Amino acid sequence: MKVKVRMFGGLAERGRSEEVLEIPENSSTGDLLEILYLRYPDVGRLAGQIRTAVNKEIATSQQSLAEDDEVALLPPVAGGANVVTGLREGGATVQEAMDAVEAPDAGGIVVFVGTVRNHADEWGPVDRLEYSAYREMAEAVLREVAEEAVRKWPLSGVAIFHGLGNLRVGDHTVVVAASSAHRGEAFEAARYGIDEVKVRCPVWKKEGRGEDHRWVGLEEAAPPTDAEGPAETVEG
């Protein structure tokens, strides 16, 4: 089967920026990397620093490939830290975030996971959430927050994913992962990431139970009351 391979930054100089390769059926990302590292030894020397993405999503070495998949080899971003962010239909995944921030120089990874709970403090039982977003702006904000964390702390990687669409109790709404040589910086960065996303990212939440729902933060003011009845209308 054929797959499209892309390399970026310094990797493109050591290998090729783009090519189509014929590989065996049922190959995994790891199998493809072995082929590429043999084909381009200078790329293989950087194997511990390279991330892979399949069809624009971070992938593990065990991920199966299919005909016409696009596989990208990604070097670390400026500053040495890997930054991966995005919106995820149906909820965010912890494994994707972990894979994105793993690095040989990381002594610890801290992951914050937001989940759908079965109640709202002021509204009562909840059996589902629905998230919608101003997608282009939300994606930019997620990236911005992650890059801010990289500038603030000496990190190996940061990943921030926010769920979209319909989610059930227990589903992951947002995942923030940070890796660093020492745990302290990773804890600080993960906390910063979720705190900033909560106040800056244009994502809206609708809580639901049965046939009822409400948009969180969009509460209508109660109409004014008058003990003496409605005000008199004066014409003229």
N, C-alpha and C positions, 0 to 999 in steps of 0.2 A: 504494500500500500504506500501511497505518497503522502508526505506531510510537509508543510511549509515551515522552515526554520528561520528565525530572525535573531540577530545579535545586536546589542546596542552599546554605545560608548566605547570604552577601551576594548571590549570583547570583539566588536566588529573589526577592529584593527588587527587583532590576533587571529581571527577566523574570517567569516564573511558576513556582511550585513544581512543578506537574504539569499536563500536557496531552497529548492525543493529536493527532498531526499526520498529515495525508495527504501523502505524498511520492512522487516518481516511483519506479517499479520500478528495481531495480539501483542504487539510490543508495548512496553510501558515507557513512561518518561525517563526512568532510570536506564532502560535499554538504549534509548536514543542518545542519552548523554554519554554512555560508554562509546558509542559509535563516533560521536562528535569529538570526544576527548582524544581518541585514537587518530582521527582525521586532522585535528588541530591541537597538537601537543601544547602550544602556548596557552590555549584556552583551558586545557585540562589542568595546567599548573595552578589555576585560580579556582578550581572546583569547590573548595570550601567557602568561597565568597559569593558563589553564583546562586541566584534564585531562578526558578523556572515558572513560566505561566503558560497555560494551555487555553487557547481561545480567550485570552485577556483576563484569566483568573489564575491566581497562584495555585500551583499544583505540587503534589508530593511525588516522590520518585516512583511510587507504586501505581500512579494513575495510568489507566489504560488509554491508549491512543487509538484514534479512528481515522479513516480516510479523510484527507483534506483538513485535518486539524492544523492549527497554527501554534507552534511552540516557540516561545520567546525565552532567550537566555538574558537574564538581567543582572548587571553588575551592581554593587552598592551605589547608592546615590551620593551626591556630594556630602562630605562630612563623614562618610564611612558607614552611616546607619541606613538600613533598609526601611523604606517607608511604603506601606501598602494601605490603601483606604478604599471605601466604596459602599454603595447601597446594595442590599441583598434582598431580592424578592423572597418572601416566605421565611425570613429570619436569618440572622447571622450565625456563623458556625465557629466554634472554639478551635477546631482543628485547623481551619484555614488561617486563623490568626496566629496560632502556634507555629505553623509551618513558615509563615511569613517572617517571623522575628527570630527564629533559631539561627544561631551563629557560633562559630568556633570560639570566639572571644567572649561569649556571654556566660557569666557565672550564674545567672538567674533570670527567669521569665515570670513576670507578674501579669495575670489576666483578670480583668473585671468583666463579669457577664451579667447583663441585665436580663431579667426574665419576666414573662407575663404572670402576674399573680392573680389570685382568684377573688380579689376584692379591691375596692377603691375606698380610701379613708372616709370620704364624705358622701359616697354614693351607694356603698354596699356591695353585694356580690357582683362579680364580673366573670363572664365565661369566654370572652374573646377581646382582642384589640385589633384595630385597623390603623395602619400608619400610611400617611401620604406625605409627599414632599415636593418642594420646588427643586426638582432633581439636579439641574445644572448648578444651582447655588449650593445645595446641600453637599454635593460631591466636592466642590471647591472648598467649602468650610471644613469638611473632614480632613482634606489634604493640608489645609492651612494649620489646623490644630496640631496634626501629627508633626509637621515640620517645625512648629514652634517648640514642641517638646524636645525635638532633636537639638535645637539651638540652646535650650535651657539646661539639658543634662547630657552627660557622655553616654549615649545609648548605642546599642548594636542594631536595634530595630524597633519600629513602632507600627502597629496595625490597628486600624479603627474601621469597624464595619457596623452599619446600621440597617436593621430589618425594615422591609416595606411590605405592604399588603396585609392580608388577613393572618393573624397569629392566634394560637390557642394557649390556654393556661400551660405554663411550663416552657413554651417556646422562647428562644433567645431574641431579645429585642435589639441589643447592642453588645458588641464585644470590643474591648480595648485591651491590647497586649503590648507590653514593653519589655525589652531585654537589655541587660547591661552587665558589665563586669561584676558589679556589686548590687545587692538587692535594694539598697536604699534608693538609688536613682531610679530603679525600675518601679518601685512603689510610688514614688513621687510623680513620675511621668504618667503612669496609668491613672492615678487620681486626677491629675491635671487634664488628661484626655477626656475622661467622662464628664468632669465638671464643666469644661468648656463646651463640649458637644451639647449638653443639656440646655445651655443658655444661648448658644449661638447658631445651632444647626436648624434650618427651616424645615423641620419635620413635625407633622401634626398627628395627634393620637385621638382615636375615637374608641371609647369604651362601650362594650355591649353586653347585654344579658337578655336572653330570650328575644322578645320583639323590641326591646327598648335599647336606646343608645344615647350617648352624649359625647360632644367634642370637648376634650379637656382644655380648660383655659378660655372657652368661649361660652361663658354663662351669661344668659340674658338677665338684665336687671329686673327686679320685681317692679310691677307698675306701682306708682304712688297711690297711697290710700288716703281717703278723706272721711273723717268720722261723720261729717255733715252731709255726705253724698257728693255727687259729681258737681263740678263748677258750672255755673249758669253760663250759657252762650248768649252773647249780646250781638244782635245783628244791627246793621246800619252803617 
